[in-house]
Amino acid sequence: MKLNNLVAQIVVAPNFDHFSTVEVRSAYLALNEDKSIDPNDARRFVYTELLKLVNKGWLKKSVSKKKEITSFIKTEMFEPDAIDVNPNVDMANNEKALFEATDCLNETLVNRLNNYKNELITGLGEAEEYKRLCEQFPKLKSTLQPRYNEVREHNSKLLGSIKAVENLI
């Protein structure tokens, strides 16, 4: 597996087991001779390099529930000797891959957003129909009310999902 020389040097360190992208980025910036590198670009580059290890199964990606911070943990499959240190792999070479990954991510998010919106429209129609049925057939209210409440709750969750995806886009 080809990996940037500095990122490989940081990740294979035996005392470096549970870490975040920002921690690797900080070490990367400290070790890098080019001091003009933008920290945000460096973070994206490091993240792309770490994902290579995740996809290989050598790192496990973990997201904390409280603060939603992504961290990486070495798995039992992690093989430092199998990492092909490639000093020529730098941020410029990964820019294209990062751009393609961003395009794919945006497309995925737009599709997800459209699905949520379609589901919300369906749910709104369903809730309105339950409300009309309750008004038209008051004897069915005890049967229809729980379904109406369930649809409303689901719609509220969908609105939250829509807002989250829109913020990310």
URFEN-V54462 format. One record per residue. N is the residue number from 0. RES is the residue in three letters. SS is DSSP state (~ for helix, > for strand, _ for the rest). PSI is psi in whole degrees, -180 to 180 (* if undefined). Layout:
n:N res:RES ss:SS psi:PSI
n:N res:RES ss:SS psi:PSI
//
This chain:
n:0 res:MET ss:_ psi:132
n:1 res:LYS ss:> psi:133
n:2 res:LEU ss:> psi:148
n:3 res:ASN ss:> psi:140
n:4 res:ASN ss:~ psi:-48
n:5 res:LEU ss:~ psi:-42
n:6 res:VAL ss:~ psi:-43
n:7 res:ALA ss:~ psi:-45
n:8 res:GLN ss:~ psi:-40
n:9 res:ILE ss:~ psi:-48
n:10 res:VAL ss:~ psi:-33
n:11 res:VAL ss:_ psi:-9
n:12 res:ALA ss:_ psi:130
n:13 res:PRO ss:_ psi:-29
n:14 res:ASN ss:_ psi:5
n:15 res:PHE ss:_ psi:91
n:16 res:ASP ss:_ psi:-43
n:17 res:HIS ss:> psi:108
n:18 res:PHE ss:> psi:162
n:19 res:SER ss:> psi:168
n:20 res:THR ss:~ psi:-41
n:21 res:VAL ss:~ psi:-38
n:22 res:GLU ss:~ psi:-43
n:23 res:VAL ss:~ psi:-40
n:24 res:ARG ss:~ psi:-44
n:25 res:SER ss:~ psi:-44
n:26 res:ALA ss:~ psi:-40
n:27 res:TYR ss:~ psi:-46
n:28 res:LEU ss:~ psi:-37
n:29 res:ALA ss:~ psi:-37
n:30 res:LEU ss:~ psi:-21
n:31 res:ASN ss:_ psi:137
n:32 res:GLU ss:_ psi:-27
n:33 res:ASP ss:_ psi:102
n:34 res:LYS ss:_ psi:1
n:35 res:SER ss:_ psi:4
n:36 res:ILE ss:_ psi:132
n:37 res:ASP ss:_ psi:130
n:38 res:PRO ss:~ psi:-35
n:39 res:ASN ss:~ psi:-42
n:40 res:ASP ss:~ psi:-40
n:41 res:ALA ss:~ psi:-41
n:42 res:ARG ss:~ psi:-45
n:43 res:ARG ss:~ psi:-41
n:44 res:PHE ss:~ psi:-49
n:45 res:VAL ss:~ psi:-42
n:46 res:TYR ss:~ psi:-43
n:47 res:THR ss:~ psi:-42
n:48 res:GLU ss:~ psi:-41
n:49 res:LEU ss:~ psi:-36
n:50 res:LEU ss:~ psi:-30
n:51 res:LYS ss:~ psi:-42
n:52 res:LEU ss:~ psi:-34
n:53 res:VAL ss:~ psi:-47
n:54 res:ASN ss:~ psi:-30
n:55 res:LYS ss:~ psi:-15
n:56 res:GLY ss:_ psi:8
n:57 res:TRP ss:_ psi:-24
n:58 res:LEU ss:> psi:150
n:59 res:LYS ss:> psi:131
n:60 res:LYS ss:> psi:130
n:61 res:SER ss:> psi:135
n:62 res:VAL ss:> psi:123
n:63 res:SER ss:_ psi:143
n:64 res:LYS ss:_ psi:-37
n:65 res:LYS ss:_ psi:-52
n:66 res:LYS ss:_ psi:-3
n:67 res:GLU ss:_ psi:44
n:68 res:ILE ss:_ psi:129
n:69 res:THR ss:> psi:131
n:70 res:SER ss:> psi:163
n:71 res:PHE ss:> psi:142
n:72 res:ILE ss:> psi:134
n:73 res:LYS ss:> psi:137
n:74 res:THR ss:_ psi:175
n:75 res:GLU ss:_ psi:-22
n:76 res:MET ss:_ psi:-9
n:77 res:PHE ss:_ psi:123
n:78 res:GLU ss:_ psi:94
n:79 res:PRO ss:~ psi:-32
n:80 res:ASP ss:~ psi:-22
n:81 res:ALA ss:~ psi:-4
n:82 res:ILE ss:_ psi:120
n:83 res:ASP ss:> psi:104
n:84 res:VAL ss:> psi:122
n:85 res:ASN ss:> psi:98
n:86 res:PRO ss:_ psi:-17
n:87 res:ASN ss:_ psi:-13
n:88 res:VAL ss:_ psi:114
n:89 res:ASP ss:_ psi:-174
n:90 res:MET ss:~ psi:-34
n:91 res:ALA ss:~ psi:-39
n:92 res:ASN ss:~ psi:-30
n:93 res:ASN ss:~ psi:-7
n:94 res:GLU ss:~ psi:-44
n:95 res:LYS ss:~ psi:-47
n:96 res:ALA ss:~ psi:-39
n:97 res:LEU ss:~ psi:-41
n:98 res:PHE ss:~ psi:-44
n:99 res:GLU ss:~ psi:-40
n:100 res:ALA ss:~ psi:-38
n:101 res:THR ss:~ psi:-42
n:102 res:ASP ss:~ psi:-44
n:103 res:CYS ss:~ psi:-42
n:104 res:LEU ss:~ psi:-46
n:105 res:ASN ss:~ psi:-42
n:106 res:GLU ss:~ psi:-43
n:107 res:THR ss:~ psi:-44
n:108 res:LEU ss:~ psi:-40
n:109 res:VAL ss:~ psi:-42
n:110 res:ASN ss:~ psi:-43
n:111 res:ARG ss:~ psi:-43
n:112 res:LEU ss:~ psi:-46
n:113 res:ASN ss:~ psi:-40
n:114 res:ASN ss:~ psi:-44
n:115 res:TYR ss:~ psi:-43
n:116 res:LYS ss:~ psi:-42
n:117 res:ASN ss:~ psi:-42
n:118 res:GLU ss:~ psi:-38
n:119 res:LEU ss:~ psi:-43
n:120 res:ILE ss:~ psi:-42
n:121 res:THR ss:~ psi:-45
n:122 res:GLY ss:~ psi:-38
n:123 res:LEU ss:~ psi:-42
n:124 res:GLY ss:~ psi:-40
n:125 res:GLU ss:~ psi:-43
n:126 res:ALA ss:~ psi:-43
n:127 res:GLU ss:~ psi:-40
n:128 res:GLU ss:~ psi:-41
n:129 res:TYR ss:~ psi:-40
n:130 res:LYS ss:~ psi:-45
n:131 res:ARG ss:~ psi:-41
n:132 res:LEU ss:~ psi:-38
n:133 res:CYS ss:~ psi:-40
n:134 res:GLU ss:~ psi:-38
n:135 res:GLN ss:~ psi:-35
n:136 res:PHE ss:_ psi:79
n:137 res:PRO ss:~ psi:-28
n:138 res:LYS ss:~ psi:-21
n:139 res:LEU ss:~ psi:-2
n:140 res:LYS ss:~ psi:-42
n:141 res:SER ss:~ psi:-28
n:142 res:THR ss:~ psi:-40
n:143 res:LEU ss:~ psi:-28
n:144 res:GLN ss:~ psi:-46
n:145 res:PRO ss:~ psi:-38
n:146 res:ARG ss:~ psi:-41
n:147 res:TYR ss:~ psi:-47
n:148 res:ASN ss:~ psi:-40
n:149 res:GLU ss:~ psi:-43
n:150 res:VAL ss:~ psi:-41
n:151 res:ARG ss:~ psi:-42
n:152 res:GLU ss:~ psi:-43
n:153 res:HIS ss:~ psi:-40
n:154 res:ASN ss:~ psi:-38
n:155 res:SER ss:~ psi:-42
n:156 res:LYS ss:~ psi:-40
n:157 res:LEU ss:~ psi:-40
n:158 res:LEU ss:~ psi:-40
n:159 res:GLY ss:~ psi:-41
n:160 res:SER ss:~ psi:-42
n:161 res:ILE ss:~ psi:-45
n:162 res:LYS ss:~ psi:-42
n:163 res:ALA ss:~ psi:-46
n:164 res:VAL ss:~ psi:-41
n:165 res:GLU ss:~ psi:-40
n:166 res:ASN ss:~ psi:-37
n:167 res:LEU ss:~ psi:-37
n:168 res:ILE ss:_ psi:*
//
